[in-house]
Amino acid sequence: MKKILLIHTGGTIAMEENKVTGGVNTKEIHPLEATIAELSDIAKITVKNYVNLPSPHITPSHMLELANFIAIQTDSEQYDGIVITHGTDTLEETAYVLDLVLQTSIPVIVTGAMRSSNEHGSDGPYNLISSVRVACEEQSLGKGVLVVFNDEIHAAKNVTKTHTSNFKFIPSESLD
Ligand code: ASP
């Protein structure tokens, strides 16, 4: 069975909507825990709660530190792939920086969610499962950092978020 390192960094995928105020808050227990348990027949998952930040708070320093953290993790343990959960606002920036600086040859997938864990149609669990499946695939090797979202696989260097609430991440080259 493939060994996947799952690194959480925060964002909507780690949050819950407050039904009274409409605000979106972080949770003490990560909302993806049940999904991670279900993933046990697909891969052996090691979880690292790296940070829990809304992604507008993720700076280039965080991105470089994350790359460093990944290098340390993959030096000390053999993994077949890495999945990073991230807020969508700066997901493309983190994916791009990781694509530029990471030296690893194993698949690195970045994913997130447009809807928080207790909203109808919450997309976090599905995006996580898709990401782990892509991380386990031999065909993902040597493709650089990939963004897996809404049943699509994108190259990190070529993807952008196009809508605040719609699930669309599209290749940036198709923008006018
Ligand atoms: N504001 C959130 C963030 O980027 C949006 C999201 O995750 O979808 O952290």
Residues whose N, C-alpha, C, O or C-beta is under 5 A from the ligand:
A	BS01	LIG	G11 T12 I13 L53 P54 S55 P56 H86 G87 T88 D89 T90 A113 M114
